[in-house]
Each structure stands twice: as C-alpha cells, then as structure tokens.
Amino acid sequence: MAIEIERKFLLGSDAWRGHAVSVRSLRQGYVAAAPDRSVRVRIIGPHAWLTLKFGPAGPAREEFEYPILLADAEAILAHAADTIDKDRHIVPWQGLVFEIDVFHGRLEGLVLAELETETNGPVGTLPDWIGREVTDDERYYNAVLARDGLPDERA
C-alpha cells in the first residue's frame, strides 16, 4: 500500500514563476469519484496512468498508480464525465519541490501549489508566494474541481 502525503495551497503571488525549472501539460479525467475515493486517468505527453485514491479529506491518502497504454487512456477519457486540463510547473525551493498547477478551461484562473512530504508534520518556513493552505478543503481536490468547477470562496 502506498500512502501519499500531500499539502495544497493557494498562491499568494506570481513570484514562484521565476523559480520554475520545468512545465508540462496534463489532461486528466475521473472515471469515478466519491468523497473518500477516486479513479483517475492522466495523460502527460506520450505517457498515461490509471490512479486510484482512497481516504477522507486531508494530507494523507492511499494512492495506487499504474502506467497504461496511451490509446487506452484516451479511450477512457472519452468516457470520463469530468476532466481537467492544467500545466504543472516544478518549483524547487530550499530543499522542497512544489508542483504548481495552472488550470485551464472552466477552471481558468485557479493556481494551486502541491507539496508532497515524507511525514504529516510541519515542513518549515514556506516561501512568501505561498498563500492559504487548502489541504483539508475538499473543494480543492482535483476530482471535485473537475465535477463542480471553481470553489465559491464565500462558502
């Protein structure tokens, strides 16, 4: 069993852009999603994966990821009800590596930073460009974003 420990943040500014070392486009779709689980297909360039995630909202969830044929991924995505397109920027910062997702389409304008960690504890001082943490806010899970669109910040 693989446990993914991931924290999510809104961005406080665009200052991260000067630190990005790479970017790649992702397309992903959800075959099934519930509050405590999701089945996702993701395509990055010529590669594709099937991912299963289990667990309630929060930083630690079970994750199982398997490479699949690109043609299979494209066929599955054709049946996915909810999809996301985004550019993922890799931003190293003081021994940490942030994955910053810039969303497109109906999620245009949303930018999230994800940080995978080894433990569920504090990570130290975060960069100034990191904004509010939304790790425990289900509205910012990709499966929920794909289904519901941009979160209403008044909620």
Summary of the structure (lengths in Angstrom):
residues: 155
radius of gyration: 15.1
end to end distance: 34.6
largest distance: 43.2
contacts: 436
relative contact order: 0.27
helix: 17%
strand: 50%
